[in-house]
Amino acid sequence: METIPDSESDICFDGANHRLFIEGRGFDFRKFIVNHNSSADLELFGSENPLYTLLDFEEPRVIYVVSRLGSKDLILQGCVIREIIGNTCSLSYSKLQSES
């Protein structure tokens, strides 16, 4: 894994090809856009998604973005929720790593 510099462009994941994993639990999503300004936008299928029980506004978590073929594509460390509006969740993170 390598840390991605802040100057690179945003990364977008489609939920049809990827899943999120937090503490060993997998979650489906529609779209996940990782910005290089330490923020990310996650679009879920519903506002009652069980993902919100693992992510919260205070406790930092690690999020793994994994392709449905099984390879890890991205790791976000120190993730916390900044805002939830309907099916969209804004996150912040402290470190971004990608497979080299």
N, C-alpha and C positions, 0 to 999 in steps of 0.2 A: 504494500500500500504506500502511496505517496500523498503528501499534502498538496492540495491544489492552490496555486497562488491566487490572490485576490483579483488580479487583473484579467483573468479569463472570463469568458462569457457565461451566462446562466446555463444551467443544465435542466432539461425537461424530461420527465419520465411519464409514460403512458401506463395507466393501471392495467391495460389489457396485456402488457408484456412484463410487468413488474409487480412485486408485493413489498410491503413494508414489514419489517420485523422489529419488535420492541420486547425485550426480556423474553425472547423465545416464542412470542406469539405473532402470528402473521395476520396482516390486515390488507384487504382490498381497498383500492382507491381509484378515483377517476384520473386525476392529474396531480403531479408533484413537481413544482418548479423551484429549483434551488438557486438562489441568487448569491453572488459572491460578495455581498455586503453583510454577510452573517444573518441573512433572513431566508425564509422559504415559505411558499404558499402551497397548501395541501387542499385539494378538492376531494371531498368524500361523497359517498352515496346517500348519506343522511346525517342529520344533526344529532341523532341518538347513537352514533357509532361507538362501539366499545373501546375504540382507540382512546377516547377522551378519558377513560378511567386510568390509563397508564401514563398519558401525557397530562401535565397540568401547568399551572401558571408559576409554580415555584420550584418543583423538584426536577433538576436536569436529568435527561435520559439520553441514551444512545439509540439512534435509528439506523437500521441497515436497510438499504434499498437493494433488493435481490431480484434478478431476472427470473422469470418463470422456468428458465432452463437450469436454474440453480447456482449461477455464479453471482458473487457479490459485486455490485457495481459501484456502491457508494456507502460511506459511513459518515454520519453526522453525529458529533459528540456535543454534549451540553445543551440538548434541545429543550426548550420550554415554549409553551403557548403564549403568544402576545395578544391574540384577539381571535374570537370566533364569530363569524357572521354567516348564518345559515349553514350551508354545506362547506364553506371555506374556512380554513384554519390558517392563521399566520403564525409562523414559528420563528424563533431566533435560535442560533447555534453558535458554539464557540470554536469548533474545529471541523474541517471538511477533509475527508480522505477518499481517494479513488484508487481502483486497481490500476497498476502501471502497465 
